Amino acid sequence: MGVCFSAIRVTGTSSSSSRRTSSQTNANRKEGCNKKNPKSKTLPEKNDKPTSTTTTNTKRRTTGSVPCGKRTEFGYAKDFHEQYSIGKLLGHGQFGYTYVAIHKSNGDRVAVKRLDKSKMVLPVAVEDVKREVQILKALSGHENVVQFYNAFDDDDYVYIVMELCEGGELLDRILSKKDSRYSEKDAAVVVRQLLKVAGECHLHGLVHRDMKPENFLFKSAKLDSPLKATDFGLSDFIKPGKKFHDIVGSAYYVAPEVLKRRSGPESDVWSIGVITYILLCGRRPFWDRTEDGIFKEV
């Protein structure tokens, strides 16, 4: 495999300092990725999303119509606050926040995703939470998947207790590299772990559906730290020979089969290919200012 070179390096925002941006710098122009993809641009900041010009939301499922809210009973354990004390905030998503928590009896530090029931106004939101817990249970034990410990709920929240990963996102690690590029040897180590996750998912009849650098964390800050898949919010089970007909995922990593509404496990492999390109070239293979433009590039 030849080494890729780009005239514009990857820039982005570190999770530890969300307002810091990297300036664009020029590198030597050589044959490689830039020659074949003149429209490619640098990676976006984490809050910099392409303008949506399509009627289909690529981030969330949209079925269901009956309000759920706080009346929903998940059937999980009820004694979260008896077992854990919540600490500092790690991040937030559509339905809640992720915190560091301490186990009161043994002092172990864990990550807790706290999801607000009042925001789960559609049945599909409840189904997605239950599915994510089911998936974490099924994949727990794999070396490259965040370990699931337990799930709790009370009148207001659902709490998903998981392994704490403190090494930062894969995206941050990419941005910290010289010219935001990995060597082929180092990229192979990362890609091998991504493929292991995809393989484990597919063995369980599961498609991840949102593989991107932001959804993988390093266990620690060590250079040889293992990668852990952490977000299965869009993942779903699929029967052999069946296809998904909805469009979900992240625009820069979405596979052609997803856009054609007949996707399956192969869509994860496409997304890993996009990540591999970014690791080696320091930029995205497809770029446009709008989602529709990105989809046309794909």
C-alpha positions as CSV (number, residue, x, y, z in Angstrom):
1,M,0.0,0.0,0.0
2,G,1.3,3.4,-0.9
3,V,1.5,6.2,1.6
4,C,-1.1,9.0,1.0
5,F,-0.2,12.7,1.0
6,S,-2.5,15.7,1.2
7,A,-2.1,19.4,0.7
8,I,-4.4,20.1,3.6
9,R,-4.1,18.3,6.9
10,V,-6.9,17.2,9.2
11,T,-8.1,19.7,11.7
12,G,-10.7,19.3,14.5
13,T,-11.6,19.9,18.1
14,S,-10.1,18.0,21.0
15,S,-12.6,16.6,23.5
16,S,-10.5,18.1,26.3
17,S,-10.8,21.6,24.9
18,S,-13.8,21.9,22.7
19,R,-13.1,25.5,21.7
20,R,-9.6,25.0,20.5
21,T,-9.2,24.6,16.7
22,S,-6.1,23.6,14.8
23,S,-5.0,25.9,12.0
24,Q,-4.7,24.5,8.4
25,T,-1.1,24.0,7.2
26,N,0.3,23.1,3.9
27,A,2.3,19.9,3.3
28,N,4.4,18.8,0.3
29,R,2.3,18.0,-2.7
30,K,2.9,14.4,-3.8
31,E,1.0,11.8,-5.7
32,G,-1.6,10.0,-3.7
33,C,-5.0,10.8,-2.1
34,N,-5.0,14.5,-3.0
35,K,-4.6,13.9,-6.7
36,K,-7.6,11.6,-6.9
37,N,-9.9,13.6,-4.6
38,P,-9.4,17.4,-5.2
39,K,-12.6,18.2,-3.4
40,S,-11.6,16.5,-0.1
41,K,-11.3,18.8,2.9
42,T,-10.1,18.5,6.4
43,L,-12.1,16.8,9.1
44,P,-14.8,19.0,10.7
45,E,-14.8,20.2,14.2
46,K,-16.9,18.1,16.5
47,N,-19.8,20.6,16.4
48,D,-19.3,21.4,12.7
49,K,-21.9,19.3,10.9
50,P,-22.8,19.5,7.2
51,T,-26.0,21.4,6.4
52,S,-28.9,19.1,6.0
53,T,-30.6,19.5,2.7
54,T,-32.4,16.1,2.8
55,T,-35.8,15.2,4.3
56,T,-34.3,12.1,5.9
57,N,-32.5,12.5,9.2
58,T,-29.3,10.5,9.2
59,K,-29.0,10.6,13.0
60,R,-32.0,9.0,14.5
61,R,-34.9,6.7,13.8
62,T,-38.3,8.4,13.4
63,T,-41.0,5.8,13.9
64,G,-43.5,5.8,16.7
65,S,-46.1,8.3,17.9
66,V,-47.4,7.5,21.4
67,P,-45.9,9.6,24.2
68,C,-43.9,7.6,26.8
69,G,-42.0,9.8,29.1
70,K,-41.5,9.2,32.8
71,R,-44.2,6.5,33.0
72,T,-42.0,4.0,31.2
73,E,-40.9,1.1,33.3
74,F,-37.7,-0.5,32.1
75,G,-37.5,-3.3,34.7
76,Y,-33.8,-2.6,35.6
77,A,-32.4,-2.5,39.1
78,K,-33.6,0.3,41.3
79,D,-30.7,0.9,43.7
80,F,-28.3,3.0,41.6
81,H,-27.8,5.7,44.3
82,E,-27.3,3.1,47.0
83,Q,-24.4,1.6,44.9
84,Y,-22.8,4.6,43.2
85,S,-22.1,8.3,43.6
86,I,-21.9,10.4,40.5
87,G,-18.8,12.5,39.9
88,K,-17.6,14.8,37.0
89,L,-19.3,15.2,33.7
90,L,-17.6,13.4,30.7
91,G,-20.0,14.3,27.9
92,H,-23.6,14.6,26.7
93,G,-25.9,13.4,24.0
94,Q,-29.4,13.7,22.8
95,F,-31.1,12.1,25.8
96,G,-28.7,12.5,28.6
97,Y,-25.2,12.8,30.1
98,T,-22.3,10.6,30.8
99,Y,-20.4,10.9,34.2
100,V,-17.6,9.3,36.1
101,A,-19.1,7.5,39.1
102,I,-17.6,5.7,42.1
103,H,-18.8,2.4,43.5
104,K,-19.5,3.1,47.1
105,S,-18.4,-0.3,48.4
106,N,-15.1,-0.9,46.5
107,G,-14.2,2.5,45.2
108,D,-14.1,1.4,41.5
109,R,-14.4,4.2,39.0
110,V,-16.9,3.6,36.2
111,A,-18.7,5.5,33.4
112,V,-22.4,6.1,33.8
113,K,-24.7,7.2,31.0
114,R,-27.7,8.9,32.6
115,L,-30.7,9.1,30.2
116,D,-33.6,11.4,30.9
117,K,-36.9,9.6,30.7
118,S,-38.8,12.8,30.1
119,K,-37.1,13.2,26.8
120,M,-38.1,9.7,25.6
121,V,-41.4,10.9,24.2
122,L,-41.7,8.3,21.4
123,P,-41.8,4.5,21.9
124,V,-38.8,4.2,19.5
125,A,-36.6,6.1,22.0
126,V,-37.5,3.6,24.7
127,E,-36.8,0.7,22.3
128,D,-33.5,2.2,21.4
129,V,-32.4,2.3,25.0
130,K,-33.5,-1.2,25.7
131,R,-31.7,-2.4,22.5
132,E,-28.5,-0.6,23.5
133,V,-28.4,-2.4,26.9
134,Q,-29.2,-5.7,25.2
135,I,-26.3,-5.1,22.7
136,L,-23.8,-4.1,25.4
137,K,-24.7,-7.3,27.3
138,A,-24.2,-9.4,24.2
139,L,-20.8,-7.9,23.3
140,S,-19.5,-7.6,26.9
141,G,-16.3,-9.5,27.3
142,H,-14.8,-8.6,23.9
143,E,-11.4,-6.8,24.3
144,N,-12.4,-3.9,22.0
145,V,-15.9,-3.2,23.3
146,V,-16.5,-1.2,26.4
147,Q,-17.5,-3.5,29.2
148,F,-21.1,-3.4,30.5
149,Y,-21.6,-3.7,34.2
150,N,-25.3,-3.0,35.0
151,A,-28.4,-1.0,34.2
152,F,-30.6,0.8,36.6
153,D,-33.7,3.0,36.4
154,D,-35.8,5.2,38.7
155,D,-38.8,7.6,38.1
156,D,-36.6,10.1,36.2
157,Y,-33.6,8.4,34.6
158,V,-32.1,5.3,33.2
159,Y,-28.5,4.6,34.3
160,I,-26.2,2.4,32.1
161,V,-23.0,1.6,34.1
162,M,-19.9,0.8,31.9
163,E,-16.2,0.5,31.9
164,L,-14.4,3.9,32.2
165,C,-12.1,4.8,29.3
166,E,-9.9,7.7,29.9
167,G,-7.6,7.8,26.9
168,G,-9.7,10.0,24.7
169,E,-11.4,9.5,21.4
170,L,-9.7,8.1,18.3
171,L,-10.4,11.4,16.6
172,D,-8.3,13.2,19.2
173,R,-5.5,10.8,18.8
174,I,-5.5,11.3,15.0
175,L,-5.4,15.1,15.5
176,S,-2.4,14.8,17.8
177,K,-0.3,13.1,15.2
178,K,2.1,14.9,13.0
179,D,0.1,16.2,10.0
180,S,-2.8,14.3,11.5
181,R,-1.7,11.1,9.8
182,Y,-0.8,7.7,11.0
183,S,2.1,5.6,9.6
184,E,0.9,2.5,7.8
185,K,2.2,0.3,10.7
186,D,0.3,2.3,13.3
187,A,-2.8,2.6,11.2
188,A,-2.9,-1.2,10.8
189,V,-3.0,-1.6,14.6
190,V,-6.0,0.6,14.8
191,V,-7.8,-0.8,11.8
192,R,-7.3,-4.4,13.0
193,Q,-9.2,-3.4,16.2
194,L,-12.0,-1.8,14.3
195,L,-12.4,-4.9,12.2
196,K,-12.5,-7.1,15.3
197,V,-15.4,-5.0,16.6
198,A,-17.3,-5.3,13.3
199,G,-16.6,-9.0,13.2
200,E,-17.9,-9.5,16.7
201,C,-21.0,-7.5,16.0
202,H,-21.7,-9.5,12.8
203,L,-21.2,-12.8,14.6
204,H,-24.1,-11.7,16.9
205,G,-26.3,-10.8,13.9
206,L,-25.7,-7.1,14.7
207,V,-24.8,-4.2,12.5
208,H,-23.1,-1.2,14.2
209,R,-24.4,1.4,11.7
210,D,-22.4,4.3,13.0
211,M,-18.7,3.5,12.9
212,K,-16.7,6.7,13.2
213,P,-13.6,7.9,15.1
214,E,-15.8,9.7,17.7
215,N,-17.4,6.4,18.7
216,F,-14.1,4.7,19.7
217,L,-12.3,5.5,22.9
218,F,-8.8,4.5,24.1
219,K,-8.8,2.7,27.5
220,S,-5.9,4.9,28.7
221,A,-3.5,7.5,27.4
222,K,-0.8,4.9,26.7
223,L,0.4,4.7,23.1
224,D,-0.4,0.9,23.1
225,S,-3.8,1.3,24.8
226,P,-6.6,-0.8,23.3
227,L,-9.5,0.8,21.5
228,K,-13.0,0.4,22.8
229,A,-16.3,0.8,20.9
230,T,-18.5,2.8,23.1
231,D,-21.7,3.9,21.3
232,F,-24.3,1.5,20.0
233,G,-27.2,3.8,19.9
234,L,-27.9,3.3,16.2
235,S,-26.9,-0.4,16.2
236,D,-29.6,-3.0,15.4
237,F,-30.0,-6.8,14.9
238,I,-30.6,-8.1,11.4
239,K,-31.7,-11.5,10.1
240,P,-29.7,-13.3,7.4
241,G,-30.7,-12.2,4.0
242,K,-32.6,-9.2,5.3
243,K,-31.7,-5.5,4.7
244,F,-32.3,-2.2,6.5
245,H,-34.4,0.3,4.6
246,D,-33.8,3.4,6.8
247,I,-31.0,5.9,6.5
248,V,-29.0,6.3,9.7
249,G,-25.4,7.1,10.6
250,S,-23.1,10.0,10.1
251,A,-22.8,11.6,6.7
252,Y,-19.1,11.4,6.2
253,Y,-19.0,7.7,6.9
254,V,-22.3,6.5,5.4
255,A,-22.1,3.6,2.9
256,P,-23.8,3.7,-0.6
257,E,-26.0,0.8,0.5
258,V,-27.4,2.9,3.3
259,L,-28.3,5.7,0.9
260,K,-30.0,3.1,-1.4
261,R,-32.0,1.9,1.6
262,R,-30.8,-1.7,1.3
263,S,-27.9,-2.0,3.7
264,G,-26.5,-4.7,5.9
265,P,-23.3,-5.7,7.7
266,E,-21.2,-4.5,4.7
267,S,-22.0,-0.9,5.6
268,D,-19.8,-1.2,8.7
269,V,-16.9,-2.3,6.5
270,W,-17.3,0.7,4.3
271,S,-17.2,3.0,7.3
272,I,-14.0,1.3,8.5
273,G,-12.6,2.0,5.0
274,V,-13.3,5.7,5.4
275,I,-11.6,5.7,8.8
276,T,-8.6,3.9,7.3
277,Y,-8.4,6.6,4.6
278,I,-8.4,9.3,7.2
279,L,-5.7,7.6,9.3
280,L,-3.4,7.4,6.3
281,C,-4.2,10.6,4.4
282,G,-5.1,13.0,7.2
283,R,-8.4,14.0,5.6
284,R,-11.8,12.7,4.5
285,P,-12.3,11.0,1.1
286,F,-15.7,12.7,0.7
287,W,-16.6,16.3,1.5
288,D,-19.2,18.9,0.8
289,R,-20.9,21.7,2.8
290,T,-24.2,19.9,2.8
291,E,-25.3,16.3,3.5
292,D,-26.9,16.1,0.1
293,G,-23.5,17.0,-1.5
294,I,-21.7,14.4,0.6
295,F,-24.2,11.8,-0.5
296,K,-23.6,12.6,-4.1
297,E,-19.9,12.3,-3.6
298,V,-20.4,8.9,-2.1
